[in-house]
Amino acid sequence: MGGPGGGLDDADGPQNTRAAFFDSYGHAEETENSAWPWHVYKVHHLGALCLERHRLGNEACVGNSYRTVVEELGAPF
């Protein structure tokens, strides 16, 4: 997931949030049971990214953030 205005890879935020997640949950194996915490983290991050884009007045990217959240919530897990 990434790309212009929509994914985790293009965030300008600090990396310590991501590191804190993995410090708490660890790097799980790619299993059905491990997918849920990762999806929760991604949607949480995307929500924060959307709020920051709104705060900065970047309305086009706000829409991209919402679409990415919808895609993530529809992802199989």
Buried (B, 14 or more C-beta within 10 A) or exposed (E): EEEEBBBBEEBEEEEEEBEEBEEEEEEEEEEEEBBEBBBBBBBEBBEBBBEBBEEEEBEEBBBBBBEBBEEBEEEEB
